Amino acid sequence: MRALLIGGGGREHAIGLSIVKAGVELYVLSHMKNPGLERISKKIVTGNENDREWVLSQANRIEPDYVFIGPEAPLASGVSDILTRNGFRVFAPSSTAAKLETSKSFCRRFLREKGIKGNVESNAFSDMDEIEEFVMGIDYNFVIKPDGLTGGKGVLVQGIHFRDREEGAKLAKAYVGEEGKTVLIERKLIGEEFSLQAFAFGGEIFFLPLVQDYKRAFEGDVGPNTGGMGSICFSERGLPFINREEEKEAREIMRSIVANLDDDGIKYVGPIYGGFMATSEGVRLLEINARLGDPEAINALSVMENSIFDVAVKMFNGVNPELEFRNKVNVLRYLVPRGYGSDPHPSKISLDEEGIYLRGIRTFYASVSKRGQVLHQTSSRSVALFSEGNRIEDVVERFQGIEKLIKGEYFMRRDIGTVETISKKKEFMDELRSKKV
């Protein structure tokens, strides 16, 4: 059989590796040639992966049995829709279902109208005068979220990205601008974030293990939000600082979302993930994404014994997949260009892949091209270094001195997954829960 994968980042490298575990031929459509996908695919065709007609023409030539879509932009542009209308089995949501991600105001409104738990106090604005009046009248700290896709980089938080209401109102008004774009003003939450990914089909949902993504650019969780600097996963053990009741709450929220969509005649197909925060008042939904996360997909798919291709085939044939996971701990750290998150300066880097492999670390390629042994960075993330084992201490230790095996200019957070950072998160959550009224 034959699979077609759309997209070419680190997430797609992980999805591609999962697909080929099933022994099928892999073809890729992407805006660039991912070096990792080049190694495992029959062919990579480069082009505009968001162009529906181009994608359809390539799919007609390749004739895949199943299609997988990694990024969110092709979903927003209707790639899933046109392929489905033309008879392809697409393991990805329609553009209508994907509005949960592509329009944050739609998602908040949907949760509110359906009475789904975990919603956050949120108001949408497209008028600058209304923003000013509202912001100056509230008595809580707030968060600014552009309504559309931002690649995980668009959220501005009071106390981090702006100091007070006046500065926040100015930023929100600047985003709305003369074009009247929509921006959300949401109550700021205090707690610990986590990601819950799953596969959905026909109103049913099947969960992957919890992952935490380190969003902030610099060590100590400071600096601008990014697409994700790295992530940790403890397989089915769960995250040490998120308790089982909180995980259960998150699962129920996602079940309710998929079930309510189904009741409305919107059939959700494929990957879905929720970004959550555990607070003193329970679990709150920060956002829904109509895809797997990047980097979270790498963590979760690496411990999943099943192939994602096998999952898709079973779901399309009315068989519930029985997901199985290895009992391992893993830590991922991204190499990114200098200045990533604010003012990136792409450069050239090279890896001693054999030396990295001998350390027990795997490489997942993201937004880089390879010429000979040199990797050419873009303005986005370059390479994920991935370590897995039985104990977090052993997993993290493999990163010690890794700089000797990497040449060129780059940045990597060295505190991701350390015992110290995890202990701090656990202490913080224990104290926060103790204040619960």
C-alpha positions in Angstrom: 0.0 0.0 0.0 0.9 3.6 -0.4 0.7 6.7 1.9 0.9 10.4 1.1 2.2 12.8 3.7 1.7 16.5 3.4 4.2 18.7 5.2 7.9 18.7 5.9 8.8 19.7 9.4 9.9 17.8 12.5 6.4 16.7 13.2 6.1 15.3 9.7 9.4 13.5 10.1 8.0 11.7 13.1 4.7 10.9 11.3 6.6 9.6 8.3 8.7 7.3 10.6 5.5 6.0 12.1 3.9 5.4 8.7 6.8 3.4 7.3 6.7 1.1 10.3 3.6 -0.4 8.6 5.8 -1.4 5.6 4.1 0.9 3.1 5.5 3.2 0.5 5.7 6.8 1.6 5.4 9.8 -0.7 5.7 13.4 0.6 4.4 16.8 -0.7 6.2 19.7 1.0 7.5 23.2 0.4 11.0 21.9 1.0 13.0 18.6 1.2 13.3 17.5 4.8 16.5 15.5 5.1 14.9 13.0 7.4 12.0 12.4 5.2 14.3 12.0 2.2 15.8 9.0 3.8 12.5 7.1 4.3 10.3 8.2 1.5 9.9 6.9 -2.1 9.7 10.5 -3.3 9.4 14.1 -2.1 7.6 16.5 -4.5 8.2 20.1 -3.6 5.7 22.8 -4.1 3.0 24.8 -2.3 1.4 22.4 0.1 -1.4 24.9 0.8 -2.4 25.0 -2.8 -5.5 22.7 -3.1 -5.4 22.3 -6.8 -1.7 21.5 -6.9 -2.0 19.0 -4.0 -4.9 17.3 -5.8 -3.0 17.0 -9.0 -0.1 15.4 -7.3 -2.3 13.0 -5.3 -4.0 11.9 -8.6 -0.5 11.1 -9.9 0.6 9.3 -6.8 -2.7 7.5 -6.1 -2.2 6.9 -2.3 -4.3 4.6 -0.3 -4.3 7.0 2.6 -3.4 10.7 3.0 -1.9 12.3 6.1 -1.7 16.0 6.7 0.8 17.3 9.3 0.6 21.2 9.5 -2.5 23.3 10.1 -2.2 25.7 7.1 -3.2 23.1 4.5 -6.3 22.3 6.6 -7.2 26.0 6.7 -6.8 26.3 2.9 -9.2 23.3 2.3 -6.6 20.7 1.2 -8.4 18.0 3.2 -11.8 19.0 1.7 -10.8 18.8 -1.9 -9.0 15.5 -1.5 -12.0 14.0 0.3 -14.4 15.2 -2.3 -12.2 13.5 -4.9 -12.4 10.1 -3.2 -9.2 10.0 -1.2 -9.2 8.7 2.3 -7.7 11.6 4.3 -6.7 11.0 7.9 -7.1 14.7 8.8 -10.1 17.0 9.7 -12.1 19.0 7.2 -11.6 22.8 7.1 -15.0 23.1 9.0 -13.8 20.8 11.9 -10.4 22.6 11.8 -12.1 25.9 12.7 -11.5 24.8 16.3 -7.9 25.8 15.6 -8.1 28.2 12.7 -10.6 30.5 14.6 -10.1 30.8 18.4 -13.3 32.8 18.6 -15.2 29.9 17.0 -13.7 27.5 19.5 -14.6 29.6 22.5 -18.1 30.2 21.2 -18.5 26.5 20.5 -17.5 25.5 24.0 -19.8 28.2 25.5 -22.8 27.2 23.4 -22.4 23.5 24.1 -21.8 24.0 27.8 -18.4 22.1 27.6 -16.3 22.4 30.7 -12.9 24.0 30.8 -13.7 27.2 28.9 -11.9 30.4 29.7 -13.5 33.9 30.1 -12.9 35.3 26.6 -14.1 38.2 24.5 -13.5 38.8 20.8 -13.1 42.2 19.3 -12.6 43.7 15.8 -13.2 47.3 16.8 -10.3 49.4 18.3 -12.6 51.6 20.4 -14.3 48.6 22.0 -11.0 47.1 22.9 -10.0 50.3 24.8 -13.3 50.5 26.7 -13.2 46.8 27.6 -9.6 46.5 28.7 -9.8 49.7 30.9 -12.9 48.3 32.6 -11.7 44.8 33.6 -10.1 44.0 37.0 -8.0 41.1 36.1 -4.7 40.4 34.2 -5.3 39.3 30.6 -3.9 37.6 27.5 -4.1 38.8 23.9 -4.7 36.1 21.2 -5.0 36.8 17.5 -8.1 34.9 16.2 -6.3 33.1 13.3 -3.3 30.8 13.0 -0.1 32.1 14.6 2.1 29.0 14.7 2.2 29.0 18.5 3.9 32.5 18.5 1.0 35.0 18.6 -0.1 35.0 22.3 0.9 38.0 24.4 0.6 37.7 28.2 0.3 40.5 30.7 3.3 40.6 33.0 5.5 38.9 30.4 5.0 40.6 27.0 3.3 43.8 28.3 3.2 45.5 31.7 -0.3 47.0 32.2 -3.7 47.6 30.6 -2.7 50.6 28.7 0.2 48.8 27.0 -2.0 45.7 26.4 -4.8 47.8 24.8 -2.3 49.4 22.5 -0.9 46.0 21.3 -4.4 44.6 20.8 -5.5 47.7 18.9 -2.4 47.5 16.7 -3.2 43.9 15.7 -6.8 44.8 14.9 -5.6 47.8 12.8 -7.5 49.4 10.0 -8.4 46.0 8.5 -10.6 45.1 11.5 -8.9 41.8 12.3 -10.3 39.9 15.2 -8.4 39.6 18.5 -9.4 37.8 21.7 -8.9 39.2 25.2 -8.9 36.3 27.7 -8.4 36.1 31.5 -4.9 35.2 32.4 -4.6 31.8 34.1 -2.0 30.6 36.6 -0.9 27.0 36.5 1.1 24.5 34.5 0.5 23.8 30.8 0.3 20.3 29.2 -0.7 18.8 25.8 -3.1 16.0 25.3 -3.1 14.5 21.8 -5.5 11.9 20.3 -7.0 10.4 17.2 -10.7 10.8 16.5 -13.2 9.2 14.1 -16.9 8.9 14.1 -17.4 10.6 17.4 -14.9 8.3 19.1 -11.5 9.4 20.5 -8.3 7.5 21.4 -5.7 9.2 23.5 -1.9 9.5 23.3 0.2 10.1 26.5 0.6 13.5 28.0 3.4 15.7 26.8 4.6 19.1 28.0 6.0 21.6 25.4 8.5 24.2 26.6 7.2 27.2 24.7 9.4 30.0 25.9 12.6 30.9 24.0 15.1 30.9 26.8 16.1 28.9 29.8 14.1 29.4 33.0 11.0 29.8 30.9 11.6 33.4 29.9 11.5 35.3 26.6 9.0 35.2 23.8 6.7 32.3 23.0 8.0 30.1 20.2 6.6 27.1 18.2 8.2 25.0 21.0 11.8 24.7 22.1 11.5 21.1 23.3 9.2 18.7 25.2 9.0 15.9 27.7 6.9 12.7 27.9 6.7 9.9 30.5 4.5 7.7 28.4 1.5 6.3 30.3 3.1 7.2 33.6 1.8 10.7 33.0 3.6 14.0 33.7 4.9 14.1 37.3 3.3 17.5 38.0 -0.1 16.7 36.4 -2.3 14.4 38.5 -4.6 11.7 37.2 -7.8 13.7 38.0 -6.5 16.6 35.9 -5.7 14.3 33.0 -9.2 12.8 33.3 -10.7 16.3 33.2 -8.8 17.1 30.0 -9.9 13.8 28.4 -13.5 14.6 29.2 -13.3 18.0 27.6 -11.9 16.6 24.4 -14.5 13.8 24.3 -17.2 16.4 24.7 -15.8 18.5 21.9 -15.6 15.6 19.4 -19.0 14.2 20.5 -20.7 17.6 20.1 -19.2 18.2 16.7 -20.5 14.8 15.7 -24.0 15.7 17.0 -23.9 18.8 14.8 -23.0 16.7 11.7 -19.4 17.6 11.7 -17.4 14.4 11.5 -14.0 14.9 13.0 -11.4 12.6 11.4 -7.7 12.3 12.4 -5.4 13.9 14.9 -6.5 16.4 17.5 -4.8 17.9 20.5 -5.7 20.2 23.3 -3.4 22.6 25.0 -4.5 22.7 28.7 -3.5 24.4 31.9 -4.0 22.8 35.3 -5.1 25.6 37.7 -6.2 25.8 41.3 -9.8 25.8 39.9 -9.4 22.8 37.7 -8.3 22.2 34.1 -8.8 24.9 31.6 -8.6 24.6 27.8 -6.1 27.1 26.3 -6.6 26.0 22.7 -7.6 23.1 20.4 -5.4 22.2 17.5 -6.6 20.2 14.5 -3.4 18.2 14.2 -0.6 16.7 16.2 1.8 19.0 18.0 5.3 20.0 17.1 7.3 18.9 19.0 4.8 16.8 21.0 4.1 14.4 18.1 7.7 13.3 18.2 7.5 12.4 21.9 4.1 10.6 21.7 4.6 8.7 18.4 8.0 7.5 19.5 6.5 5.6 22.4 3.5 4.4 20.4 4.0 0.8 19.2 1.3 1.1 16.6 1.9 2.7 13.2 -0.3 5.8 12.5 -1.0 4.1 9.2 -2.5 1.1 11.0 -4.6 3.5 13.2 -6.0 5.2 10.1 -6.8 1.9 8.2 -8.6 0.5 11.2 -10.6 3.7 11.8 -11.7 4.0 8.2 -12.8 0.4 8.3 -14.9 0.7 11.5 -12.4 -1.0 13.8 -11.3 0.7 17.0 -7.5 0.8 17.3 -5.9 -0.5 20.5 -3.1 1.9 21.1 -0.1 0.4 22.8 2.8 2.4 24.4 6.3 1.5 25.5 6.9 2.5 29.2 9.7 5.0 28.5 10.6 8.5 29.4 11.8 10.9 26.6 13.2 14.4 26.3 13.4 16.5 23.1 15.5 19.6 22.6 15.3 21.7 19.4 18.3 23.3 17.8 17.1 26.7 16.5 18.7 29.6 14.7 20.1 32.4 16.8 17.4 34.9 17.7 14.6 32.4 17.1 11.3 33.7 18.6 12.0 37.3 17.9 14.7 38.1 15.3 16.1 34.8 13.9 19.4 34.7 12.1 19.7 31.5 10.0 23.1 30.0 9.6 24.8 26.8 8.6 25.3 23.9 11.0 26.6 20.4 10.7 26.1 17.4 13.0 28.3 14.5 13.9 25.3 12.1 13.4 27.2 9.0 14.2 28.6 10.5 17.4 25.1 11.7 18.4 23.7 8.3 17.6 26.3 6.5 19.7 25.2 8.7 22.7 21.7 7.2 22.4 20.2 10.4 20.8 18.1 10.4 17.7 17.8 13.3 15.3 14.5 14.6 13.8 14.9 17.1 11.0 12.6 20.2 10.8 13.0 23.3 8.7 16.4 22.7 7.2 17.8 21.7 3.8 20.9 19.6 3.4 23.8 20.1 1.0 26.5 17.5 1.5 27.1 17.4 5.3 25.9 21.0 5.8 22.5 21.9 7.1 21.1 25.2 6.0 18.7 26.8 8.5 15.6 28.7 7.9 14.0 31.2 10.3 12.2 28.3 12.0 13.4 25.3 14.1 16.2 23.2 12.6 16.8 19.8 14.2 15.3 18.0 17.2 17.6 16.0 19.4 15.6 13.2 21.1 16.7 11.0 24.1 14.7 8.1 25.5 15.1 5.7 28.3 13.8 4.3 31.6 14.9 7.1 34.0 14.8 10.9 33.4 18.2 11.3 34.9 19.8 8.9 32.4 17.8 10.4 29.5 19.0 14.0 30.2 22.6 13.0 31.0 23.1 12.1 27.3 22.9 15.8 26.4 25.9 16.6 28.5 28.7 17.9 26.2 26.5 17.4 23.0 27.9 20.8 21.8 31.1 19.1 20.8 29.2 17.2 18.1 27.5 20.2 16.6 29.3 22.9 14.5 27.9 26.3 13.6 25.7 28.9 15.1 22.6 27.8 16.8 20.8 27.9 20.2 19.4 25.1 22.3 17.7 25.3 25.7 19.7 23.1 28.1 17.1 23.0 31.0 14.4 21.1 29.1 13.6 17.9 31.0 16.1 18.3 33.8 15.3 16.9 37.3 15.5 20.5 38.7 12.9 22.0 36.3 10.5 19.1 36.8 10.9 19.3 40.6 10.1 23.0 40.5 7.0 22.4 38.4 5.8 19.7 40.8 6.4 21.9 43.9 4.6 24.8 42.2 1.6 22.6 41.4 1.5 21.1 44.9 1.4 24.6 46.4 -1.2 25.8 43.9 -3.5 22.9 44.6 -3.2 23.5 48.3 -4.7 26.9 47.8 -7.8 25.4 46.2 -10.9 26.6 47.9 
